[in-house]
Each structure stands twice: as structure tokens, then as C-alpha cells.
Amino acid sequence: MCGLKIMSVDGIQFKTPETKDNQKFGYATNKTIFPSVLTVTLISTHTHIISDTIVKYLMHNS
């Protein structure tokens, strides 16, 4: 397509095991029992190769 790459963006929330080290990730809500990490990934639609990923902690702590 005119020399342009077609890319896709995908986001997902990972629940992590409830450990003292993982508590720094934060919790999605007050009712969530597992710490969570959010990721957004940029992927080539043609090759499915990941070009970039951003990982963020949730800021809401219980």
C-alpha cells in the first residue's frame, strides 16, 4: 500500500500474583485482589512482529 506499513495497536491488562513485590504495580479498583499491569503494543499487521510496547503500573492502590 504505497510503501506504508499497516500497524495495529492492542492493549491488555495483566493480573499479577499477589506478592509483596507485585503490590507496587497497584490495583485496578478497591475490589480487585490482584495487582495489575497495563500494556499497549504496536504490531505489524502483515508480519505480526511487535514494534513497540509500553508497560504501565496502575496508580490506584488499595
HELIX and SHEET records of a PDB file:
HELIX    1   1 ASN A   22  PHE A   25  5                                   4    
SHEET    1   A 3 MET A   7  LYS A  15  0                                        
SHEET    2   A 3 SER A  36  SER A  44 -1                                        
SHEET    3   A 3 ILE A  50  TYR A  57 -1                                        
END                                                                             
